[in-house]
Amino acid sequence: MLGKKIINLKAVDSTNSYAQKLAKQRYPEGTVVFAESQTKGRGRLGKSWLSLEEKGLYMSVIFRPPYKAAKTQLITPLTAAAVCSALRDFKLDAMIKWPNDIYISEKKVCGILSEISLKANKPSYVIVGIGINLNHKKDDFPIDLQHKSTSIRAEMGCPIDKQEVVKNLLFYLNMFYEEFIVKGNINSSISVCNKYSLLKGKIINVKNKEHIITGLAGEITSNGSLMIKDKVGTVKDVITGEVIKF
């Protein structure tokens, strides 16, 4: 059960880095690390994550799924679906920006970072980090991020109880992860990802290694990839990439 073992920290360099150390020490699946602040919070593709003390939710979860690497990557859309569902329970118009961000009012409110440790092409563990802007005021964000980022407080007009968010999030993480383990698929998670897709129906640019793919964003498939139709009508199945324009 995710969240059965919880570790609360005042400050840490990165909850993902801390959780990795615990995973190497064979801490059980479902261990969750929380921190009040991070000094070196990490995002996807080497980016940093603003981690102000007592303003946000900074957490990492240890997973040990019984699957090979390709299938294990489904934990990212699974987590995105869980975060989106948890926030929408607070009447927030949360949307999923493939592959790993949550947006509200066209501004980023959450980032997800999944890191896999492989052994003979089978993950020995997966660490999933989740950072949610909870009680940030507009002035808490750097000037260059104020038009790109938001918080739950900014959207609701009042502070939010972190523990209520954690309770909701762990509920959905457990529900979606149980489906993944029992049924071997994340169909429910993918349904959420498509229902609340920020990109679907938009012309987007995706940076995939050294290439830029431009086209109409379609559905997210059962393997977590994004379907993109280019200008000549060819549909491409994009497994990974960074959406740089939408």
N, C-alpha and C positions, 0 to 999 in steps of 0.2 A: 504493500500500500504506500503510495507516494505521500510523504509528509509524516510517516509514522515516527521517523527519527528526524528531529529538527535541531539545527545548530544556529544560535543567534550570536552575531558578532557586532561589536560597536563600530569598528572600522577595519578594513582589509584592503589590500591592493586590488584584488579582483575576486569576486565570489567564484567565478569559474576556475581560476587558478587554485583557490583554496579547495574547492570540491574535487579537482583533479588529484590533489595530494591525498585527500581522503579516499578516493576511488582506488588509488594505488595501494593504500593500506587495507583494501578490501572492505571498506564500509559498505553496508547493504544498499541494494537498489531502493530508491525512494527517499534516500537521505536528502534533506533540503538544507541549504546554507542561506541564511539571511544576513544582511549587513545594513547598518544604519547609513554607512557611507563607503565609497570606494575611492582610493587614491589613483588607481590606474584601471578604471572601468573600461572594458573592451567591447567593441562592437564588431560587426562582420567586416571582412576585408581590411582588417588592420585599423579600423576607425576607433576613436575613443568614445566613451559614453559619459555624459555629464552626470555625476553622482553626488549631488549635494546632500549634506547631512540632514537626515530626518525629512527630506522633501519627497523622496521617491521610494519605490519598492525595488530592491536589488536582491536577486535571489538566483540560486543555481540548484539544479536537481540532478542526482546521479541515476542514470538508467542503465540497465544491463539486459537489453532485449536479446532474445535467442535467434537473431537473424544475421545474415551477411550484410556487408556494408551498404550495398545499394538499397536494400529494403529498410535498413536502419535510418536512412536519411529521411524517411517519412515522419520521423519524430518532429522535424521542424514545422511542416504544415499542421501536424497534430497539435503542437503547442500554440501555433497561431490561432487555430480554431478555438482552443481552450481560453486563451486570453480574450479574444473577441467576444466569445459567449459570456465570459465573466463580466466584462465591461458593459455589455448590452443589457445585462440584468439591472444595471443602475440607470437605465433609460438613456444611455449614451449611444450616439450613432457611430459606433466603432466599425471600421472597415479594414480589410486585410489587403496590404500591398505586398504581393508576391515578391520574394519568397518568405520574408521574415519580419515585416514591420506592421504595426497597427497604427491607423490614422483616425483622427476625429476632426471634422471640419477642414479636411484637406491638409491637416498638420500632423506631424508625427508625435505619437504619445507613448509608443512602446517599441523596443527593439528586442530581437531574439538572436542568441548566438549559440549554435550547436557545434560541439567539438567531439570528434570521435577518435578513440584510441584503438587501433587495429592490432590484431594478433592472428596471423595466418588467414587474412581476409575476413576475419570475424571480429566484431568489436568486443573488446574486453570490457569497455564501458563507454557511455556517451554522457557528456555533460551538457546540459541545456541551461543557458543563462537567460534570465528575463529581467529587463529593466523597464519600469513603468513610471512615467512622470505623474506623481500623485498630487502633491500640494505646492507645486511651484507656482509662483506669481510670474507675470510676464517679465518683470525686471530681473528675475533669477536667471533667465536665459541670456547668454551673450547676445549682443546686438545683431550679429549675423545669423542667429538662429531664431530670433523672436518671430519672424514671419514664417518659419518652417516648423516650429515646435509648439506643442501645447501641453496642458496637464489636465487631470481630472478636475481639479479645483477650478481652473479657468473655464472649463466647459460647463460645470455644474453651478458655478457661482458661489460655492461654499467649500470648506475643507471636507475631505473624505477620510473615513476611518480605515487605516491601512489593513487592520485585521479583517475587516469585512471583505476587502478585496482579496486578501490571501485565502480566506475561507471559500469564496466563490471560485477562485482560480484552481485551488487544489481539488475541489469537487469536479470541475470539468476535466482537469488533467487526468484524474483517476478514471473517470468515465470513458474518455476517449482512448486512454492507454490500455484499459481492460479490453476494449474491442480489438485493439491492435494485437494483443497477446492471445486472446481467445479465438478470434476469427482470422487473424493473419492479414487483416486489411484495415484501412482507416476511412471507410466509406462515409461514416457520419461526419468525420472531420473534414473530408473533401467537400461534402455537401455544404457545410458551414463556410468553407473557404470560397466556394463559388457563389453562394447566396449573398455574401458580404464582400465580394471582390471589388476593390477600388479601381482596378485596371480594366476589367471586362468592358469591351465596347469602345475602348479608347485607343488612339494611335500612340504607340509607345516606342521608345528606343531602349534596347537591352544590350549592355556590354557583356559579351561572352568571350572571355579570354582576350584575344586581340581584335575580335570582330564586333561590329555594331549591327544588331538586327533591328530592323524597323518594320512595323506592321500593326495590324489590328489585334489587340489582345482578346483571346477567347477564354475558354474554360481551363481550369486546373484539372489535370488528369488524375487517375487513381494512383499513379506513381509520383505525384507531386510536381510534375512538370507543367509548364505553361504553354498553351497552344497560341501561336502567333501566325496570322495570315499576312503574307507580304503583298506588295502592290500588284503582282501578277497572279495572285490567288493561290500561291503555294503555301500550304500550312506546315509550319515548322514546330517540332516538339522540343521546347527549350528546357533542358534539365536544370541548368543553373545559370546564374548571371546576375548582373546588377542593373536594375531599371534606372536609367539616368535621365529619362524624360518621359512624362506622362501627362 
